Amino acid sequence: MTLSIVQGFSKSLAMTVLSEIGDKTFFAAAILAMRHPRRHVLAGCLTALIVMTILSAAVGMAAPNLISRTLSKHITTVLFFGFGLWSLWDAYHDGESEELAEVEAELDANIKPTKSDNKADDDLKKKTRPLLTQFFSPIFLKAFSITFFGEWGDKSQLATIGLAAAENPLGVVLGGILGQALCQTAAVFGGKSLATQISERFIALSGGVLFIVFGLQSLFSRVES
């Protein structure tokens, strides 16, 4: 039976929204949007997450070709159950963390204010700045790098790989991109006021239940020949 794009899309969308709301990159986008032009922050964050989603789905799509589908199914099942239990543990033991304050402190620590002595110094800096900053906004690059490296090896990235191995990769990519767009738009335009109202415990609990459900579906699903 052909894997359903709609099924992959819906699973990826739900997983992405519950994984990214209240995540470190969500808070980073909200804080950056208060300090810099929103369009540059949104473009940088969303571009990074789209690239990450496509890369993760590509790895997941390649997995069944590198190892047997039975082993791929078992690994995916273990991943989903593991992430589910991890999220439930966070919900019941960590409570409401201070991740927003931690992210804000990290961003503040990376800011090194400098003062230009004169216009000649500004012109020199523009000429000698890195190649990428001559084509892209520095704010775009900052938002992109913070988001991309913040997501690398994150639970949502590994879950996307597992989901793409079990479901239709195109549906996983489309659902992931839509989910990322919704979360990042909410973070950028909702700002810190929205971020402070999010219950991290509720999000972790909901995400844990969702991962357990995915794990059960993977466990009892048939391996395609």
C-alpha atoms as an extended CHARMM CRD file, in Angstrom:
* protein
*
       225  EXT
         1         1  MET       CA              0.0000000000        0.0000000000        0.0000000000  PROA      1               0.0000000000
         2         2  THR       CA              1.3590000000        3.3960000000       -1.0050000000  PROA      2               0.0000000000
         3         3  LEU       CA              2.2710000000        5.6430000000        1.8730000000  PROA      3               0.0000000000
         4         4  SER       CA             -0.2330000000        8.4730000000        2.2290000000  PROA      4               0.0000000000
         5         5  ILE       CA              1.0240000000       12.0180000000        1.7470000000  PROA      5               0.0000000000
         6         6  VAL       CA             -1.8710000000       13.2700000000        3.8450000000  PROA      6               0.0000000000
         7         7  GLN       CA             -0.9480000000       10.9710000000        6.7220000000  PROA      7               0.0000000000
         8         8  GLY       CA              2.6850000000       12.0590000000        6.6200000000  PROA      8               0.0000000000
         9         9  PHE       CA              1.6190000000       15.6910000000        6.3420000000  PROA      9               0.0000000000
        10        10  SER       CA             -0.7560000000       15.5870000000        9.3140000000  PROA      10              0.0000000000
        11        11  LYS       CA              1.6840000000       13.7000000000       11.5500000000  PROA      11              0.0000000000
        12        12  SER       CA              4.5500000000       16.0140000000       10.6650000000  PROA      12              0.0000000000
        13        13  LEU       CA              2.4370000000       19.1310000000       11.1920000000  PROA      13              0.0000000000
        14        14  ALA       CA              1.2350000000       18.0150000000       14.6250000000  PROA      14              0.0000000000
        15        15  MET       CA              4.6860000000       16.8450000000       15.6940000000  PROA      15              0.0000000000
        16        16  THR       CA              6.3750000000       20.0490000000       14.5260000000  PROA      16              0.0000000000
        17        17  VAL       CA              3.9300000000       22.4020000000       16.2270000000  PROA      17              0.0000000000
        18        18  LEU       CA              4.1090000000       20.5750000000       19.5610000000  PROA      18              0.0000000000
        19        19  SER       CA              7.8930000000       20.2470000000       19.3510000000  PROA      19              0.0000000000
        20        20  GLU       CA              8.6810000000       23.8200000000       18.3220000000  PROA      20              0.0000000000
        21        21  ILE       CA              6.2760000000       25.8510000000       20.4890000000  PROA      21              0.0000000000
        22        22  GLY       CA              8.1790000000       26.6700000000       23.6370000000  PROA      22              0.0000000000
        23        23  ASP       CA             11.4330000000       25.3640000000       22.1410000000  PROA      23              0.0000000000
        24        24  LYS       CA             14.7030000000       27.2960000000       22.4850000000  PROA      24              0.0000000000
        25        25  THR       CA             14.5780000000       28.4450000000       18.8590000000  PROA      25              0.0000000000
        26        26  PHE       CA             11.0000000000       29.6700000000       19.3810000000  PROA      26              0.0000000000
        27        27  PHE       CA             12.1340000000       31.8860000000       22.2500000000  PROA      27              0.0000000000
        28        28  ALA       CA             15.1840000000       33.0320000000       20.2890000000  PROA      28              0.0000000000
        29        29  ALA       CA             12.9730000000       34.1610000000       17.4010000000  PROA      29              0.0000000000
        30        30  ALA       CA             10.6730000000       36.0640000000       19.7820000000  PROA      30              0.0000000000
        31        31  ILE       CA             13.5960000000       37.8780000000       21.4290000000  PROA      31              0.0000000000
        32        32  LEU       CA             15.3680000000       38.6720000000       18.1610000000  PROA      32              0.0000000000
        33        33  ALA       CA             12.1330000000       40.0790000000       16.7160000000  PROA      33              0.0000000000
        34        34  MET       CA             11.9590000000       42.5980000000       19.5720000000  PROA      34              0.0000000000
        35        35  ARG       CA             15.4380000000       43.9030000000       18.7710000000  PROA      35              0.0000000000
        36        36  HSD       CA             15.6220000000       43.7230000000       14.9850000000  PROA      36              0.0000000000
        37        37  PRO       CA             13.3370000000       44.0820000000       11.9310000000  PROA      37              0.0000000000
        38        38  ARG       CA             10.7790000000       41.3210000000       12.0630000000  PROA      38              0.0000000000
        39        39  ARG       CA             10.9190000000       40.4720000000        8.3680000000  PROA      39              0.0000000000
        40        40  HSD       CA             14.6640000000       39.7470000000        8.5530000000  PROA      40              0.0000000000
        41        41  VAL       CA             14.2980000000       37.6510000000       11.7020000000  PROA      41              0.0000000000
        42        42  LEU       CA             11.3670000000       35.6680000000       10.3170000000  PROA      42              0.0000000000
        43        43  ALA       CA             13.1190000000       35.0960000000        6.9850000000  PROA      43              0.0000000000
        44        44  GLY       CA             16.3250000000       33.9140000000        8.6660000000  PROA      44              0.0000000000
        45        45  CYS       CA             14.6590000000       31.6160000000       11.1990000000  PROA      45              0.0000000000
        46        46  LEU       CA             12.2100000000       30.1300000000        8.7220000000  PROA      46              0.0000000000
        47        47  THR       CA             14.8670000000       29.5580000000        6.0500000000  PROA      47              0.0000000000
        48        48  ALA       CA             17.0340000000       27.6930000000        8.5620000000  PROA      48              0.0000000000
        49        49  LEU       CA             14.1450000000       25.4980000000        9.6650000000  PROA      49              0.0000000000
        50        50  ILE       CA             13.0710000000       24.7390000000        6.0910000000  PROA      50              0.0000000000
        51        51  VAL       CA             16.6300000000       23.6860000000        5.2080000000  PROA      51              0.0000000000
        52        52  MET       CA             16.8080000000       21.5770000000        8.3650000000  PROA      52              0.0000000000
        53        53  THR       CA             13.4520000000       19.9280000000        7.6230000000  PROA      53              0.0000000000
        54        54  ILE       CA             14.4520000000       19.0280000000        4.0600000000  PROA      54              0.0000000000
        55        55  LEU       CA             17.8310000000       17.6520000000        5.1810000000  PROA      55              0.0000000000
        56        56  SER       CA             16.2240000000       15.5930000000        7.9560000000  PROA      56              0.0000000000
        57        57  ALA       CA             13.5660000000       14.2000000000        5.6260000000  PROA      57              0.0000000000
        58        58  ALA       CA             16.2500000000       13.3050000000        3.0740000000  PROA      58              0.0000000000
        59        59  VAL       CA             18.1540000000       11.3170000000        5.7140000000  PROA      59              0.0000000000
        60        60  GLY       CA             14.9560000000        9.5680000000        6.7760000000  PROA      60              0.0000000000
        61        61  MET       CA             14.0440000000        8.7940000000        3.1610000000  PROA      61              0.0000000000
        62        62  ALA       CA             17.4880000000        7.2940000000        2.5470000000  PROA      62              0.0000000000
        63        63  ALA       CA             17.4440000000        5.1520000000        5.6930000000  PROA      63              0.0000000000
        64        64  PRO       CA             15.3050000000        2.2910000000        4.2790000000  PROA      64              0.0000000000
        65        65  ASN       CA             17.7040000000        2.0520000000        1.3110000000  PROA      65              0.0000000000
        66        66  LEU       CA             20.7310000000        1.7280000000        3.5740000000  PROA      66              0.0000000000
        67        67  ILE       CA             19.2700000000       -0.6990000000        6.0840000000  PROA      67              0.0000000000
        68        68  SER       CA             16.3930000000       -3.1680000000        5.9400000000  PROA      68              0.0000000000
        69        69  ARG       CA             12.8710000000       -1.7780000000        6.2510000000  PROA      69              0.0000000000
        70        70  THR       CA             12.2640000000       -4.0180000000        9.2590000000  PROA      70              0.0000000000
        71        71  LEU       CA             15.2640000000       -2.5830000000       11.1220000000  PROA      71              0.0000000000
        72        72  SER       CA             14.3120000000        0.9450000000       10.0320000000  PROA      72              0.0000000000
        73        73  LYS       CA             10.8150000000        0.3760000000       11.4470000000  PROA      73              0.0000000000
        74        74  HSD       CA             12.1970000000       -0.8630000000       14.7670000000  PROA      74              0.0000000000
        75        75  ILE       CA             14.5650000000        2.1150000000       15.0820000000  PROA      75              0.0000000000
        76        76  THR       CA             11.7380000000        4.5330000000       14.2930000000  PROA      76              0.0000000000
        77        77  THR       CA              9.5040000000        2.8840000000       16.8850000000  PROA      77              0.0000000000
        78        78  VAL       CA             12.2030000000        3.1120000000       19.5610000000  PROA      78              0.0000000000
        79        79  LEU       CA             12.8130000000        6.7820000000       18.6760000000  PROA      79              0.0000000000
        80        80  PHE       CA              9.1390000000        7.6780000000       19.0350000000  PROA      80              0.0000000000
        81        81  PHE       CA              8.7530000000        5.8680000000       22.3450000000  PROA      81              0.0000000000
        82        82  GLY       CA             12.0170000000        7.3510000000       23.5880000000  PROA      82              0.0000000000
        83        83  PHE       CA             11.0140000000       10.9060000000       22.6860000000  PROA      83              0.0000000000
        84        84  GLY       CA              7.5770000000       10.3560000000       24.1850000000  PROA      84              0.0000000000
        85        85  LEU       CA              8.9680000000        9.1940000000       27.5160000000  PROA      85              0.0000000000
        86        86  TRP       CA             11.5620000000       11.9880000000       27.4410000000  PROA      86              0.0000000000
        87        87  SER       CA              8.8640000000       14.6220000000       26.9410000000  PROA      87              0.0000000000
        88        88  LEU       CA              6.6540000000       13.1400000000       29.6650000000  PROA      88              0.0000000000
        89        89  TRP       CA              9.6180000000       13.0920000000       32.0500000000  PROA      89              0.0000000000
        90        90  ASP       CA             10.2850000000       16.7760000000       31.3030000000  PROA      90              0.0000000000
        91        91  ALA       CA              6.6140000000       17.5990000000       31.8660000000  PROA      91              0.0000000000
        92        92  TYR       CA              6.3600000000       15.9180000000       35.2660000000  PROA      92              0.0000000000
        93        93  HSD       CA              9.8160000000       16.5620000000       36.7080000000  PROA      93              0.0000000000
        94        94  ASP       CA             11.1590000000       19.7960000000       35.2440000000  PROA      94              0.0000000000
        95        95  GLY       CA              7.9660000000       21.8030000000       35.5060000000  PROA      95              0.0000000000
        96        96  GLU       CA              8.0030000000       25.3310000000       34.1250000000  PROA      96              0.0000000000
        97        97  SER       CA             11.6230000000       26.0170000000       33.2000000000  PROA      97              0.0000000000
        98        98  GLU       CA             13.3120000000       29.3810000000       32.8150000000  PROA      98              0.0000000000
        99        99  GLU       CA             14.3040000000       28.6730000000       29.2260000000  PROA      99              0.0000000000
       100       100  LEU       CA             13.0890000000       32.0640000000       27.9970000000  PROA      100             0.0000000000
       101       101  ALA       CA             15.3640000000       33.8650000000       30.4540000000  PROA      101             0.0000000000
       102       102  GLU       CA             18.2270000000       31.5100000000       29.6080000000  PROA      102             0.0000000000
       103       103  VAL       CA             17.9050000000       32.1560000000       25.8780000000  PROA      103             0.0000000000
       104       104  GLU       CA             17.6980000000       35.9060000000       26.4380000000  PROA      104             0.0000000000
       105       105  ALA       CA             20.8490000000       35.7950000000       28.5850000000  PROA      105             0.0000000000
       106       106  GLU       CA             22.7020000000       33.8040000000       25.9120000000  PROA      106             0.0000000000
       107       107  LEU       CA             21.7380000000       36.3010000000       23.2150000000  PROA      107             0.0000000000
       108       108  ASP       CA             22.7880000000       39.2160000000       25.4130000000  PROA      108             0.0000000000
       109       109  ALA       CA             26.1440000000       37.5610000000       26.0420000000  PROA      109             0.0000000000
       110       110  ASN       CA             26.7720000000       37.3220000000       22.3130000000  PROA      110             0.0000000000
       111       111  ILE       CA             26.1220000000       41.0130000000       21.7410000000  PROA      111             0.0000000000
       112       112  LYS       CA             29.2980000000       43.0370000000       21.7100000000  PROA      112             0.0000000000
       113       113  PRO       CA             28.3980000000       46.6680000000       21.1690000000  PROA      113             0.0000000000
       114       114  THR       CA             30.9210000000       48.7150000000       19.2570000000  PROA      114             0.0000000000
       115       115  LYS       CA             31.1090000000       52.3950000000       18.4450000000  PROA      115             0.0000000000
       116       116  SER       CA             32.3940000000       53.7870000000       15.1740000000  PROA      116             0.0000000000
       117       117  ASP       CA             34.7970000000       56.6760000000       15.4570000000  PROA      117             0.0000000000
       118       118  ASN       CA             33.8810000000       58.1740000000       12.1160000000  PROA      118             0.0000000000
       119       119  LYS       CA             32.2890000000       57.5770000000        8.7630000000  PROA      119             0.0000000000
       120       120  ALA       CA             35.5640000000       56.2710000000        7.3020000000  PROA      120             0.0000000000
       121       121  ASP       CA             35.5140000000       53.4100000000        9.8220000000  PROA      121             0.0000000000
       122       122  ASP       CA             31.9560000000       52.5130000000        8.8210000000  PROA      122             0.0000000000
       123       123  ASP       CA             32.9000000000       52.4740000000        5.1360000000  PROA      123             0.0000000000
       124       124  LEU       CA             35.9340000000       50.3040000000        5.8680000000  PROA      124             0.0000000000
       125       125  LYS       CA             33.8130000000       47.8110000000        7.8150000000  PROA      125             0.0000000000
       126       126  LYS       CA             31.3550000000       47.5620000000        4.9210000000  PROA      126             0.0000000000
       127       127  LYS       CA             34.1640000000       46.8210000000        2.4780000000  PROA      127             0.0000000000
       128       128  THR       CA             35.9090000000       44.2480000000        4.6670000000  PROA      128             0.0000000000
       129       129  ARG       CA             32.8720000000       42.4390000000        6.0370000000  PROA      129             0.0000000000
       130       130  PRO       CA             32.4040000000       38.7350000000        5.1720000000  PROA      130             0.0000000000
       131       131  LEU       CA             31.1930000000       37.8100000000        1.6950000000  PROA      131             0.0000000000
       132       132  LEU       CA             27.7980000000       36.5110000000        2.8230000000  PROA      132             0.0000000000
       133       133  THR       CA             26.9400000000       39.7650000000        4.5970000000  PROA      133             0.0000000000
       134       134  GLN       CA             27.3960000000       41.6060000000        1.3000000000  PROA      134             0.0000000000
       135       135  PHE       CA             24.4660000000       39.6580000000       -0.1480000000  PROA      135             0.0000000000
       136       136  PHE       CA             22.3260000000       38.9820000000        2.9370000000  PROA      136             0.0000000000
       137       137  SER       CA             21.2660000000       41.1060000000        5.8660000000  PROA      137             0.0000000000
       138       138  PRO       CA             23.4580000000       40.5260000000        8.9670000000  PROA      138             0.0000000000
       139       139  ILE       CA             20.2440000000       40.0880000000       10.9530000000  PROA      139             0.0000000000
       140       140  PHE       CA             19.0600000000       37.4250000000        8.4990000000  PROA      140             0.0000000000
       141       141  LEU       CA             22.3680000000       35.5690000000        8.8540000000  PROA      141             0.0000000000
       142       142  LYS       CA             22.2940000000       35.8710000000       12.6340000000  PROA      142             0.0000000000
       143       143  ALA       CA             18.7500000000       34.5160000000       12.8620000000  PROA      143             0.0000000000
       144       144  PHE       CA             19.6160000000       31.7380000000       10.3980000000  PROA      144             0.0000000000
       145       145  SER       CA             22.7480000000       30.6010000000       12.2410000000  PROA      145             0.0000000000
       146       146  ILE       CA             21.1880000000       30.7250000000       15.7120000000  PROA      146             0.0000000000
       147       147  THR       CA             18.1790000000       28.7090000000       14.5340000000  PROA      147             0.0000000000
       148       148  PHE       CA             20.0540000000       26.2080000000       12.3680000000  PROA      148             0.0000000000
       149       149  PHE       CA             22.6710000000       25.2850000000       14.9340000000  PROA      149             0.0000000000
       150       150  GLY       CA             20.0850000000       25.4000000000       17.7200000000  PROA      150             0.0000000000
       151       151  GLU       CA             18.0430000000       22.7630000000       15.8940000000  PROA      151             0.0000000000
       152       152  TRP       CA             20.9920000000       20.5610000000       14.9330000000  PROA      152             0.0000000000
       153       153  GLY       CA             20.7030000000       17.2900000000       16.8340000000  PROA      153             0.0000000000
       154       154  ASP       CA             17.5180000000       18.4970000000       18.5340000000  PROA      154             0.0000000000
       155       155  LYS       CA             14.6740000000       16.1400000000       19.3650000000  PROA      155             0.0000000000
       156       156  SER       CA             12.4880000000       17.5610000000       16.5930000000  PROA      156             0.0000000000
       157       157  GLN       CA             15.1930000000       16.9820000000       13.9740000000  PROA      157             0.0000000000
       158       158  LEU       CA             15.6520000000       13.3370000000       14.9670000000  PROA      158             0.0000000000
       159       159  ALA       CA             11.8840000000       12.8770000000       15.0860000000  PROA      159             0.0000000000
       160       160  THR       CA             11.5850000000       14.2680000000       11.5540000000  PROA      160             0.0000000000
       161       161  ILE       CA             14.1870000000       11.7510000000       10.3660000000  PROA      161             0.0000000000
       162       162  GLY       CA             12.2410000000        8.9260000000       11.9790000000  PROA      162             0.0000000000
       163       163  LEU       CA              8.9360000000       10.1760000000       10.6100000000  PROA      163             0.0000000000
       164       164  ALA       CA             10.3080000000       10.4740000000        7.0660000000  PROA      164             0.0000000000
       165       165  ALA       CA             11.5750000000        6.8960000000        7.3030000000  PROA      165             0.0000000000
       166       166  ALA       CA              8.1180000000        5.6670000000        8.2660000000  PROA      166             0.0000000000
       167       167  GLU       CA              5.8370000000        7.9570000000        6.2680000000  PROA      167             0.0000000000
       168       168  ASN       CA              5.7390000000        9.6640000000        2.8870000000  PROA      168             0.0000000000
       169       169  PRO       CA              8.7650000000       12.0330000000        2.8710000000  PROA      169             0.0000000000
       170       170  LEU       CA              6.9850000000       14.6680000000        0.7590000000  PROA      170             0.0000000000
       171       171  GLY       CA              4.1030000000       14.8170000000        3.2120000000  PROA      171             0.0000000000
       172       172  VAL       CA              6.5730000000       15.0380000000        6.1110000000  PROA      172             0.0000000000
       173       173  VAL       CA              8.4170000000       17.9360000000        4.4560000000  PROA      173             0.0000000000
       174       174  LEU       CA              5.2300000000       19.8590000000        3.6310000000  PROA      174             0.0000000000
       175       175  GLY       CA              3.7620000000       19.3370000000        7.0870000000  PROA      175             0.0000000000
       176       176  GLY       CA              7.0420000000       20.2630000000        8.7460000000  PROA      176             0.0000000000
       177       177  ILE       CA              7.4370000000       23.4560000000        6.7330000000  PROA      177             0.0000000000
       178       178  LEU       CA              3.8630000000       24.5540000000        7.4740000000  PROA      178             0.0000000000
       179       179  GLY       CA              4.3200000000       23.7740000000       11.1660000000  PROA      179             0.0000000000
       180       180  GLN       CA              7.5880000000       25.7030000000       11.2940000000  PROA      180             0.0000000000
       181       181  ALA       CA              5.9980000000       28.6550000000        9.4860000000  PROA      181             0.0000000000
       182       182  LEU       CA              3.1100000000       28.7800000000       11.9580000000  PROA      182             0.0000000000
       183       183  CYS       CA              5.3920000000       28.5720000000       15.0110000000  PROA      183             0.0000000000
       184       184  GLN       CA              7.9630000000       31.0810000000       13.8130000000  PROA      184             0.0000000000
       185       185  THR       CA              5.3070000000       33.5640000000       12.6860000000  PROA      185             0.0000000000
       186       186  ALA       CA              3.6620000000       33.3120000000       16.1020000000  PROA      186             0.0000000000
       187       187  ALA       CA              7.0330000000       33.8030000000       17.8210000000  PROA      187             0.0000000000
       188       188  VAL       CA              8.0720000000       36.7900000000       15.7040000000  PROA      188             0.0000000000
       189       189  PHE       CA              4.7740000000       38.6570000000       15.8050000000  PROA      189             0.0000000000
       190       190  GLY       CA              3.6320000000       37.4640000000       19.2220000000  PROA      190             0.0000000000
       191       191  GLY       CA              6.8920000000       38.4950000000       20.7980000000  PROA      191             0.0000000000
       192       192  LYS       CA              7.8880000000       38.0540000000       24.4110000000  PROA      192             0.0000000000
       193       193  SER       CA              4.3250000000       38.5440000000       25.6670000000  PROA      193             0.0000000000
       194       194  LEU       CA              3.2290000000       35.3690000000       23.8530000000  PROA      194             0.0000000000
       195       195  ALA       CA              6.3630000000       33.4580000000       24.8470000000  PROA      195             0.0000000000
       196       196  THR       CA              5.8220000000       34.1490000000       28.5480000000  PROA      196             0.0000000000
       197       197  GLN       CA              2.2270000000       32.8500000000       28.3980000000  PROA      197             0.0000000000
       198       198  ILE       CA              3.1810000000       29.4430000000       26.9870000000  PROA      198             0.0000000000
       199       199  SER       CA              2.9600000000       26.5380000000       29.4290000000  PROA      199             0.0000000000
       200       200  GLU       CA              6.0650000000       24.4810000000       28.7480000000  PROA      200             0.0000000000
       201       201  ARG       CA              4.6950000000       21.6680000000       30.9160000000  PROA      201             0.0000000000
       202       202  PHE       CA              1.5010000000       21.4090000000       28.8600000000  PROA      202             0.0000000000
       203       203  ILE       CA              3.4350000000       21.4810000000       25.5710000000  PROA      203             0.0000000000
       204       204  ALA       CA              5.8420000000       18.7880000000       26.8060000000  PROA      204             0.0000000000
       205       205  LEU       CA              2.9310000000       16.6340000000       28.0160000000  PROA      205             0.0000000000
       206       206  SER       CA              1.0580000000       16.9880000000       24.7150000000  PROA      206             0.0000000000
       207       207  GLY       CA              4.1770000000       16.2580000000       22.7070000000  PROA      207             0.0000000000
       208       208  GLY       CA              4.9440000000       13.2030000000       24.8390000000  PROA      208             0.0000000000
       209       209  VAL       CA              1.4720000000       11.7590000000       24.2780000000  PROA      209             0.0000000000
       210       210  LEU       CA              1.7490000000       12.4200000000       20.5330000000  PROA      210             0.0000000000
       211       211  PHE       CA              5.1150000000       10.6510000000       20.3020000000  PROA      211             0.0000000000
       212       212  ILE       CA              3.7350000000        7.6500000000       22.2180000000  PROA      212             0.0000000000
       213       213  VAL       CA              0.8210000000        7.4620000000       19.7740000000  PROA      213             0.0000000000
       214       214  PHE       CA              3.2430000000        7.5710000000       16.8270000000  PROA      214             0.0000000000
       215       215  GLY       CA              5.2910000000        4.8450000000       18.4960000000  PROA      215             0.0000000000
       216       216  LEU       CA              2.2430000000        2.6060000000       18.8910000000  PROA      216             0.0000000000
       217       217  GLN       CA              1.2520000000        3.1590000000       15.2620000000  PROA      217             0.0000000000
       218       218  SER       CA              4.7790000000        2.3060000000       14.1340000000  PROA      218             0.0000000000
       219       219  LEU       CA              4.8850000000       -0.7580000000       16.3880000000  PROA      219             0.0000000000
       220       220  PHE       CA              1.6970000000       -2.2800000000       14.9950000000  PROA      220             0.0000000000
       221       221  SER       CA              2.1190000000       -1.1930000000       11.3910000000  PROA      221             0.0000000000
       222       222  ARG       CA              3.0980000000       -3.6510000000        8.6890000000  PROA      222             0.0000000000
       223       223  VAL       CA              6.4500000000       -3.4230000000        6.9650000000  PROA      223             0.0000000000
       224       224  GLU       CA              6.0970000000       -2.7710000000        3.2380000000  PROA      224             0.0000000000
       225       225  SER       CA              7.8910000000       -5.1170000000        0.9330000000  PROA      225             0.0000000000
